[in-house]
Amino acid sequence: MPTLLALLHIVGCVLLAAVFFAPAAVPTLVHLLKGILREYSLMMLVPALLTALVAVWLAHVDAWRWLRWGTATSALLVGVLAMWPAASAWRFAREAGIPLSLREYLRPLVGARPLPSQTVRFAVVEGRDLHADLFLPEAAAPSGGRPAVLYFHGGGWRGGERGYARAWADFLTARGYALIALDYRLFPPATGLKAPGDVKCGIRWVKDQAATYGIDPDQLVLFGESAGGHLATLAAYTEGDSRLPSSCAPGDTSVAAVISFYAPGDLVAYAASAPAPLEGLTGVPLEGHRELYELLSPIHHVGPRSPPTLLLHGGADSVVPLSASQAMAARLARAGVPHALFTLPYAEHGFDIWDGGFGRQLARALVGRFLQQHVPVH
């Protein structure tokens, strides 16, 4: 009995470690579990403690020496893995002056999220309806209108939905911001030259309807995650570029600021690690089509007039390398654009999607500060 129990605990600990360090080329479920383990690593203290108790038990019974050492080592390994992300998050929070809450940490992974105030069709493009979910603060808008955050979901340009914005709705509306989640076309077929136009179409629609919803058209912020972050920065940095026009009404699509989470900024560089989704997006491989990839790369459009930019990225991101945001930050710095890059050393791709995780808490605080600095609610 002790031998079987010890073996089960060793196997369980090894599996936890394998998921914790899983590389990029793993099934979606494994990647999801990896993100949960890193955001809620303290929960691994439970199996670490149980395995440690088994190790103590083995020390007092007749058991193989390797089994005793293997059980103790497994408990120590999982204990270290449990503490590292949490310690990293707390150290980051302390340096940034951000309070973290264990009470929030113990919330359900995905709790109740608000429904939009209304959903409207903002455009019909090539027979495809594009919709917007609007989340409006309860308080009446000031005379000049309130700022609005325009949200673009992730999903590798081929999946995802605007409903992801619900995770940010309460946070933003409580601070006086309108939140508008906008559709854009996904591939297949290839949408590399269409999705950016849909983003600009959404911006144009919000500006046209600003008075209806009590929004200040000069105080718009684009907010995208992963593929949505790529499109948000691309649209923000190419305002007025005739090569990437709006897919509906033409006009001013300038914005006051842009927020990008763990997004690729240079598609030429990203093609080395993710050729398949980029070929799906563009419809062609990089070879022989470098100019198209560069056109669709936000990093090649950064200039002195680019809007202030907030970049967040996980240091352990196995989907979009941290170097993507580092390169973008370096280009913004050379152009003299106000910007900030924050790296969560322990975090995986999508670190902010779990309601109470430290990644979500840190991301909210950083977004709140950035908005208050560049697009404050008066």
C-alpha positions as CSV (number, residue, x, y, z in Angstrom):
1,M,0.0,0.0,0.0
2,P,2.7,2.6,0.8
3,T,4.6,1.8,-2.3
4,L,1.5,2.1,-4.6
5,L,0.5,5.4,-2.9
6,A,4.0,6.8,-3.3
7,L,4.1,5.8,-6.9
8,L,0.8,7.5,-7.6
9,H,2.0,10.7,-5.9
10,I,5.2,10.7,-7.9
11,V,3.4,10.2,-11.2
12,G,0.9,13.0,-10.2
13,C,3.7,15.4,-9.4
14,V,5.6,14.6,-12.6
15,L,2.4,15.2,-14.6
16,L,1.9,18.6,-12.9
17,A,5.5,19.6,-13.7
18,A,5.1,18.4,-17.3
19,V,2.0,20.6,-17.7
20,F,3.6,23.5,-15.9
21,F,6.5,23.5,-18.4
22,A,4.5,22.4,-21.5
23,P,5.9,23.8,-24.8
24,A,3.9,25.6,-27.4
25,A,3.1,22.6,-29.6
26,V,0.7,20.9,-27.1
27,P,-3.1,20.4,-27.4
28,T,-5.3,23.3,-26.5
29,L,-6.5,21.7,-23.3
30,V,-2.9,21.2,-22.0
31,H,-2.1,24.8,-22.8
32,L,-5.3,25.9,-20.9
33,L,-4.3,23.8,-17.9
34,K,-0.8,25.3,-18.1
35,G,-2.2,28.8,-17.9
36,I,-4.4,27.9,-14.9
37,L,-1.5,26.2,-13.0
38,R,0.7,29.3,-13.5
39,E,-2.1,31.8,-12.5
40,Y,-3.3,29.7,-9.5
41,S,0.0,28.0,-8.6
42,L,-0.6,28.3,-4.9
43,M,-3.2,25.5,-5.3
44,M,-0.4,23.1,-6.1
45,L,0.7,23.5,-2.4
46,V,-2.1,20.9,-1.7
47,P,-0.6,18.0,-3.7
48,A,2.9,19.1,-2.6
49,L,1.8,18.8,1.1
50,L,0.1,15.5,0.6
51,T,3.1,14.1,-1.2
52,A,5.4,15.4,1.6
53,L,3.2,13.5,4.1
54,V,3.6,10.3,2.1
55,A,7.3,10.9,2.1
56,V,7.3,11.2,5.9
57,W,5.2,8.0,6.1
58,L,7.7,6.2,3.9
59,A,10.5,7.2,6.2
60,H,8.9,5.2,9.0
61,V,8.1,2.0,7.1
62,D,10.0,-0.5,5.1
63,A,10.3,1.0,1.6
64,W,12.9,1.2,-1.1
65,R,15.3,4.0,-0.6
66,W,14.8,5.4,-4.1
67,L,11.1,5.5,-3.5
68,R,11.5,7.6,-0.3
69,W,13.9,10.0,-2.1
70,G,11.7,10.1,-5.2
71,T,8.6,11.0,-3.2
72,A,10.4,13.7,-1.2
73,T,11.9,15.2,-4.3
74,S,8.5,15.2,-6.1
75,A,7.0,17.1,-3.1
76,L,9.8,19.6,-3.1
77,L,9.5,20.1,-6.9
78,V,5.8,20.8,-6.8
79,G,6.2,23.0,-3.8
80,V,8.8,25.2,-5.6
81,L,6.5,25.3,-8.7
82,A,3.6,26.4,-6.5
83,M,5.6,29.3,-4.9
84,W,7.5,30.7,-7.9
85,P,4.7,32.3,-9.9
86,A,3.0,33.7,-6.8
87,A,6.3,35.1,-5.4
88,S,7.0,36.6,-8.9
89,A,3.6,38.2,-9.0
90,W,3.9,39.6,-5.5
91,R,7.4,41.0,-6.2
92,F,6.2,42.7,-9.4
93,A,3.2,44.1,-7.5
94,R,5.4,45.4,-4.7
95,E,7.7,47.1,-7.1
96,A,4.8,48.6,-9.0
97,G,2.9,49.6,-5.9
98,I,-0.1,47.4,-6.8
99,P,-2.0,45.7,-4.0
100,L,-2.9,42.0,-4.6
101,S,-5.8,40.3,-3.0
102,L,-5.9,36.7,-1.8
103,R,-9.7,37.0,-1.4
104,E,-9.9,37.8,-5.2
105,Y,-7.5,35.0,-5.9
106,L,-9.9,32.5,-4.4
107,R,-12.8,33.5,-6.6
108,P,-14.1,31.1,-9.3
109,L,-12.0,30.9,-12.4
110,V,-14.8,32.5,-14.4
111,G,-17.5,34.2,-12.4
112,A,-20.7,36.0,-13.3
113,R,-20.0,38.6,-16.0
114,P,-22.3,41.4,-17.2
115,L,-24.3,41.3,-20.4
116,P,-24.0,44.2,-22.8
117,S,-26.3,47.2,-22.4
118,Q,-27.2,46.6,-26.1
119,T,-25.9,44.9,-29.2
120,V,-26.1,46.6,-32.5
121,R,-25.1,45.9,-36.1
122,F,-22.6,48.5,-37.1
123,A,-21.8,47.4,-40.6
124,V,-22.5,44.9,-43.4
125,V,-19.3,44.2,-45.3
126,E,-19.3,41.9,-48.3
127,G,-22.5,40.3,-47.0
128,R,-21.2,39.8,-43.5
129,D,-22.9,41.5,-40.5
130,L,-20.5,43.1,-38.0
131,H,-21.9,43.7,-34.5
132,A,-20.9,45.7,-31.5
133,D,-21.6,45.0,-27.8
134,L,-22.0,48.2,-25.8
135,F,-21.3,48.3,-22.1
136,L,-22.3,51.8,-20.8
137,P,-21.8,53.2,-17.3
138,E,-24.9,53.7,-15.3
139,A,-24.1,57.4,-14.5
140,A,-25.1,60.0,-17.1
141,A,-22.4,61.0,-19.5
142,P,-20.8,64.4,-18.9
143,S,-21.6,67.2,-21.3
144,G,-18.5,66.6,-23.4
145,G,-19.0,62.9,-23.5
146,R,-17.1,60.1,-21.8
147,P,-14.0,58.2,-23.1
148,A,-14.6,54.8,-24.7
149,V,-12.5,51.7,-24.9
150,L,-12.9,49.7,-28.1
151,Y,-12.1,46.1,-27.5
152,F,-10.9,43.5,-30.1
153,H,-10.7,39.9,-29.1
154,G,-7.9,37.4,-29.6
155,G,-8.1,33.9,-31.2
156,G,-5.4,33.7,-33.8
157,W,-7.3,35.8,-36.4
158,R,-9.5,32.7,-37.0
159,G,-11.5,32.3,-33.7
160,G,-12.6,34.1,-30.6
161,E,-15.6,36.3,-30.1
162,R,-16.4,39.8,-28.9
163,G,-18.0,38.3,-25.8
164,Y,-14.5,38.1,-24.3
165,A,-14.9,41.8,-23.5
166,R,-17.4,41.0,-20.7
167,A,-14.4,40.1,-18.5
168,W,-13.4,43.8,-18.6
169,A,-16.9,45.4,-18.5
170,D,-17.4,45.9,-14.8
171,F,-13.9,47.2,-14.3
172,L,-14.1,49.8,-17.0
173,T,-17.7,51.0,-16.6
174,A,-17.2,51.4,-12.9
175,R,-14.5,53.9,-13.7
176,G,-16.7,55.9,-16.1
177,Y,-15.5,54.4,-19.4
178,A,-17.8,53.0,-22.1
179,L,-16.7,49.6,-23.4
180,I,-17.5,48.6,-26.9
181,A,-16.6,45.2,-28.2
182,L,-16.4,45.1,-32.0
183,D,-16.5,42.2,-34.5
184,Y,-13.9,41.8,-37.3
185,R,-13.8,39.2,-40.0
186,L,-11.9,36.0,-39.4
187,F,-10.2,33.6,-41.7
188,P,-10.9,31.5,-43.8
189,P,-10.9,33.1,-46.3
190,A,-7.8,35.2,-45.8
191,T,-8.6,38.5,-44.0
192,G,-5.2,40.1,-43.7
193,L,-6.2,43.1,-45.7
194,K,-9.8,43.0,-44.5
195,A,-9.7,42.7,-40.7
196,P,-7.7,45.9,-40.2
197,G,-10.3,47.6,-42.3
198,D,-13.1,46.2,-40.1
199,V,-11.3,47.6,-37.1
200,K,-11.2,51.0,-38.7
201,C,-14.8,50.6,-39.7
202,G,-15.7,50.1,-36.1
203,I,-13.7,53.2,-35.0
204,R,-15.5,55.2,-37.7
205,W,-18.9,54.0,-36.5
206,V,-18.2,54.8,-32.9
207,K,-17.1,58.3,-33.9
208,D,-20.3,58.8,-36.0
209,Q,-22.5,57.5,-33.2
210,A,-20.6,59.2,-30.3
211,A,-23.3,61.7,-29.4
212,T,-26.0,58.9,-29.3
213,Y,-24.0,57.0,-26.6
214,G,-22.5,60.0,-24.7
215,I,-19.0,59.3,-26.0
216,D,-16.3,61.8,-26.7
217,P,-15.1,60.9,-30.2
218,D,-11.6,62.3,-29.5
219,Q,-11.1,60.1,-26.4
220,L,-11.1,56.6,-27.9
221,V,-8.8,53.8,-26.8
222,L,-8.2,50.6,-28.7
223,F,-7.7,47.5,-26.6
224,G,-6.7,44.2,-28.1
225,E,-5.5,40.9,-26.8
226,S,-3.2,38.6,-28.9
227,A,-4.5,38.8,-32.5
228,G,-6.8,41.6,-31.4
229,G,-3.8,43.4,-30.0
230,H,-2.1,43.1,-33.4
231,L,-5.1,44.5,-35.2
232,A,-5.6,47.3,-32.6
233,T,-2.0,48.5,-32.9
234,L,-2.0,48.1,-36.7
235,A,-5.2,50.3,-37.0
236,A,-3.9,52.8,-34.5
237,Y,-0.5,53.2,-36.3
238,T,-1.9,53.3,-39.9
239,E,-4.6,56.0,-39.5
240,G,-4.8,57.7,-42.9
241,D,-2.8,55.0,-44.7
242,S,-4.6,54.4,-48.1
243,R,-3.1,50.9,-48.3
244,L,-5.2,49.8,-45.3
245,P,-8.5,51.8,-45.6
246,S,-11.7,51.4,-43.6
247,S,-13.9,48.6,-44.9
248,C,-16.9,50.8,-44.7
249,A,-17.3,54.6,-44.2
250,P,-14.1,56.5,-44.9
251,G,-13.0,59.3,-42.5
252,D,-11.0,60.0,-39.4
253,T,-10.0,56.8,-37.5
254,S,-7.5,58.4,-35.1
255,V,-7.5,57.3,-31.5
256,A,-6.1,58.7,-28.3
257,A,-4.3,55.6,-27.1
258,V,-3.9,51.8,-27.6
259,I,-3.5,48.9,-25.3
260,S,-2.0,45.6,-26.5
261,F,-1.7,42.4,-24.6
262,Y,0.8,39.6,-25.7
263,A,0.4,40.5,-29.4
264,P,2.8,39.9,-32.4
265,G,4.0,43.2,-33.8
266,D,6.3,42.0,-36.5
267,L,4.7,39.3,-38.7
268,V,7.9,38.7,-40.6
269,A,9.6,37.7,-37.3
270,Y,6.5,35.9,-36.0
271,A,6.3,33.8,-39.2
272,A,9.3,31.8,-38.0
273,S,7.4,30.4,-35.1
274,A,3.8,30.5,-36.4
275,P,3.7,30.1,-40.2
276,A,0.3,28.3,-40.3
277,P,-1.9,31.0,-38.8
278,L,-0.1,33.8,-40.7
279,E,-0.6,32.0,-44.0
280,G,-4.3,31.6,-43.0
281,L,-4.5,35.3,-42.2
282,T,-2.6,36.6,-45.3
283,G,-3.5,33.7,-47.7
284,V,0.2,33.4,-48.7
285,P,3.5,32.2,-47.2
286,L,6.1,34.7,-46.2
287,E,8.5,33.6,-48.9
288,G,7.8,35.8,-51.9
289,H,5.4,38.0,-50.0
290,R,7.6,39.8,-47.5
291,E,6.1,43.2,-48.5
292,L,2.6,42.1,-47.5
293,Y,3.8,40.8,-44.2
294,E,5.6,44.0,-43.5
295,L,2.5,46.0,-44.5
296,L,0.5,44.0,-41.9
297,S,3.1,44.5,-39.2
298,P,2.4,47.3,-36.8
299,I,6.0,47.7,-35.9
300,H,6.7,49.0,-39.4
301,H,4.2,51.8,-39.0
302,V,5.4,53.3,-35.8
303,G,6.1,57.0,-36.0
304,P,6.2,60.2,-33.9
305,R,2.5,60.6,-34.2
306,S,1.6,57.1,-33.0
307,P,-0.7,57.2,-30.0
308,P,0.5,56.4,-26.5
309,T,0.8,52.6,-26.1
310,L,0.6,50.1,-23.2
311,L,2.1,46.7,-23.8
312,L,1.7,43.7,-21.4
313,H,3.3,40.3,-22.0
314,G,4.0,37.2,-20.1
315,G,7.6,36.2,-19.7
316,A,6.7,32.5,-20.2
317,D,4.5,33.1,-23.2
318,S,4.8,30.0,-25.4
319,V,2.4,31.3,-28.1
320,V,3.7,34.8,-28.9
321,P,7.3,35.3,-27.7
322,L,8.0,38.1,-25.2
323,S,10.5,39.4,-27.8
324,A,7.5,40.6,-29.9
325,S,6.5,43.2,-27.3
326,Q,10.2,44.0,-26.5
327,A,10.8,44.8,-30.1
328,M,7.7,46.9,-30.3
329,A,8.7,48.9,-27.2
330,A,12.1,49.5,-28.6
331,R,10.6,50.9,-31.9
332,L,8.2,53.1,-29.9
333,A,11.1,54.4,-27.9
334,R,13.1,55.3,-31.0
335,A,10.1,57.2,-32.4
336,G,9.6,59.1,-29.1
337,V,6.1,57.7,-28.6
338,P,4.9,57.6,-24.9
339,H,4.7,53.9,-24.0
340,A,5.1,51.4,-21.3
341,L,6.0,47.6,-21.4
342,F,5.3,45.5,-18.4
343,T,6.4,41.9,-18.3
344,L,5.0,39.3,-15.9
345,P,7.9,36.9,-15.6
346,Y,5.9,33.8,-14.7
347,A,2.9,34.3,-17.0
348,E,1.7,32.4,-20.0
349,H,-0.3,33.6,-23.0
350,G,-3.8,34.7,-21.9
351,F,-2.7,35.4,-18.3
352,D,-5.5,37.8,-17.7
353,I,-8.5,35.7,-18.6
354,W,-9.1,34.1,-15.2
355,D,-11.2,36.3,-12.9
356,G,-9.2,36.3,-9.7
357,G,-5.7,35.4,-10.8
358,F,-2.8,37.6,-10.0
359,G,-2.3,38.2,-13.7
360,R,-5.8,39.7,-14.0
361,Q,-5.3,41.8,-10.9
362,L,-2.0,43.2,-12.1
363,A,-3.4,43.8,-15.6
364,R,-6.4,45.7,-14.3
365,A,-4.3,47.9,-12.2
366,L,-1.9,48.7,-15.0
367,V,-4.7,49.4,-17.5
368,G,-6.4,51.6,-15.0
369,R,-3.2,53.7,-14.5
370,F,-2.6,54.0,-18.2
371,L,-6.1,55.2,-18.9
372,Q,-6.0,57.6,-16.0
373,Q,-2.7,59.0,-17.4
374,H,-3.6,59.3,-21.0
375,V,-7.4,59.3,-21.3
376,P,-8.8,60.3,-17.9
377,V,-12.5,60.5,-17.1
378,H,-13.4,64.0,-16.1
